[in-house]
Amino acid sequence: MRLLQTFTICFLVTMLCGFSSRSILGSFEGTTTTNQDPEQRFLSLTITENKGELELDGIAGYSSGRSAAPDFSGKCYKETTKCHFTFDDSFGNEGFGTLTGVNDHLLFSATITTLKDSRCVPLYHSILLKRKK
């Protein structure tokens, strides 16, 4: 009985704490299409920890290789159930976004605040990223 109570408390604490910074460390990738553009777009993201700070690096593009394929990087800031991040990319765009834990995956969503190359806009729409094994 005591073991069951301990397990229940540990489970509840884990659920209430959201995902830990360690659970989002690693490499993630995903592909998707949109109604406006049926061509498959991809996003690959790596999250590391450096001196206690979370950093992200990634690349986005189209599977056919057409148009822009920006590299981007930035800093993550962990909150209870999400990580917020800021980024800049190789085309001069800057912005912010969120990473939300969904099981062992991440939901990536970004907004460009400084637009230098409009070809990159569709690449930063929401996308589910699966952890690379």
N, C-alpha and C positions, 0 to 999 in steps of 0.2 A: 504494500500500500504506500509506504514511504517513497519507494522507488518511483511509483507512478506519479506521485505529487511532485517529486524533484524533476522528472521528465517534463511534466506539464508546465511547470514554472520556467524551465530552460527554454521550452518551445515558445512560450508566450514572450519571453524577453527577446528571443531571436526575431520573432515576427515584428515586435514593436520597434526594434532598433533599425529596421530596414536592412539594406545591404551594407556590409562593412567595406571599407576602402580596399581591403585585400580582395574581396570577391569581384571587384571590377577590374583588378589588375589583369593584364593579359592582352591577347589579340582577338579581335572580333571582325566578322565580315558579313555582308549581306547584299542581296540583289533585290530589285523590285522594278515594277513598271508603274506608270501613272496613266490616267485616262487621256491626258493631253499628249503624252508621248509613249506609244506602246513599246519603244525600244528599251531594253533592259539597262538599268543603271546600277552601278555597284558602289559600295563604300567599304573601305578597309580601315580599321582603327586599332591602334595599340596604345594601351594605357600603362604607364610605368610610375614608380614612385622614386623621387630623387630628393634626398635630404628632407623627407617628411612631406614633400609637396607632390601632388598628383599631376602628371603631364600627359598630354595626348598628342599623338602623331597619326596622320592618316592620309589617304588619297581617295578621291572620288572621280568617277568618270562613267562613260558608256561602254558597254561590253564590246561594241564594234570599234571602239577607238576614235570615234568621231568627236569633234568639238573639244571643249576644254576638259582637262583632267588635272584639277588642282591638288597639290600637296598642301596639307594644312597642319598647324600645330597650335598648342595652347596649354592653358592651365585649367585644372579642375578644382572645384570647391565643393566638398561633400556636405550635404544636408541629410536629414533623417532618411528619406526614401529616394532621394535623387542626388545627382551631382550636377552642378551648374558649371559651365565652362565658357571661356573666351577663346577666340581663335583668330588667326590670320592665315591667309593662304598665298600660294605662289603667284596668284594673279592680282594681288594687292587688295583683295576683299578682306574685311574684318567683320566679326560678329560675336554672337553669344549663342548658347544653347543649353540643352539639358540631356542627361543620360539617366534613364529610368530602368531599374532592374526589373526584368520579367523572367522569372525562374533563373536559368543560368545564361540568359541573353540580356541584351541592352536595347532599349528603344532610344535611338538617336534622333534628335530634333534640333535644328539650328536656324538662326535668323541672321541674315547679313545686314549689318548696320552701316557699313561703309562699302558701297558698291563701286568697283572699278571695272569689272568685266561681267556683264549680264549673262553670258553663257553659263556661268557657274550657278546661278540661282536654282535651277531645277535639281541640281545635284545635292543640295542641302535640305531637301524635304525629308520628312520623317521616314525612318527606315528601321526595321528590326534587324539587329546584328546578332549573329550566333557566334558563340565562343569557338575559336579554332582549337582543334584538339592537339 
